[in-house]
Amino acid sequence: MDTAWTDKAAFAGAIPAGFDETDLLVANCLAAAIEGDIGACYDLGVAYSTGSHGVGCDLVEAHKWFNLAAVG
């Protein structure tokens, strides 16, 4: 993974006040899933099924990501 995406200094002026850096998990997982990372697909399924890391609970979206992880 490109360290620029996880480097806090690179986002110094871009992250709004009160933003929880764990919310970046979904963005990082989406980028990794596009590259074929099965673990990222699973993590997205967990995030959407529990409504955590800045996303709302969406069981249809969670099902999609769990299926993509299972197929992989």
C-alpha positions as CSV (number, residue, x, y, z in Angstrom):
1,M,0.0,0.0,0.0
2,D,1.2,3.5,-0.8
3,T,2.4,5.1,2.4
4,A,1.1,8.5,1.2
5,W,-2.4,7.3,2.0
6,T,-1.6,6.6,5.6
7,D,0.8,9.4,6.3
8,K,-0.9,11.9,8.7
9,A,1.4,14.7,7.6
10,A,0.2,14.4,4.0
11,F,-3.4,15.1,5.2
12,A,-2.5,17.8,7.7
13,G,-4.7,20.5,6.2
14,A,-7.2,18.2,4.5
15,I,-8.7,16.4,7.5
16,P,-11.5,18.4,9.2
17,A,-11.5,19.0,12.9
18,G,-13.1,16.2,14.9
19,F,-12.4,13.7,12.1
20,D,-11.5,10.3,13.5
21,E,-8.6,8.7,11.6
22,T,-10.3,5.3,12.0
23,D,-12.8,6.6,9.5
24,L,-10.0,6.2,6.9
25,L,-10.3,2.4,7.2
26,V,-13.1,2.3,4.7
27,A,-11.3,4.5,2.2
28,N,-8.1,2.4,2.5
29,C,-10.1,-0.8,2.3
30,L,-11.9,0.3,-0.9
31,A,-8.6,1.2,-2.5
32,A,-7.2,-2.2,-1.5
33,A,-10.3,-4.1,-2.6
34,I,-10.0,-2.5,-6.1
35,E,-6.5,-4.0,-6.2
36,G,-7.9,-7.4,-5.3
37,D,-7.2,-7.6,-1.6
38,I,-9.6,-10.2,-0.2
39,G,-9.0,-9.2,3.4
40,A,-10.1,-5.7,2.6
41,C,-13.3,-7.0,1.1
42,Y,-14.0,-8.9,4.3
43,D,-13.1,-5.8,6.4
44,L,-15.6,-3.8,4.4
45,G,-18.2,-6.4,5.0
46,V,-17.6,-6.1,8.7
47,A,-17.7,-2.3,8.7
48,Y,-21.0,-2.2,6.8
49,S,-22.6,-5.0,8.8
50,T,-21.8,-3.3,12.1
51,G,-22.2,0.3,11.0
52,S,-18.7,1.2,12.1
53,H,-15.7,3.3,10.9
54,G,-17.8,6.1,9.6
55,V,-20.3,4.1,7.5
56,G,-23.9,3.4,8.3
57,C,-25.2,-0.1,8.8
58,D,-26.1,-1.4,5.4
59,L,-26.7,-5.1,5.3
60,V,-27.0,-5.3,1.5
61,E,-23.6,-3.6,1.1
62,A,-22.1,-5.9,3.8
63,H,-23.5,-8.9,2.0
64,K,-21.9,-7.8,-1.3
65,W,-18.5,-7.4,0.3
66,F,-18.7,-10.7,2.2
67,N,-19.6,-12.4,-1.1
68,L,-16.7,-10.9,-2.9
69,A,-14.4,-12.0,-0.1
70,A,-15.8,-15.5,-0.2
71,V,-15.4,-15.7,-4.0
72,G,-11.8,-14.6,-3.8
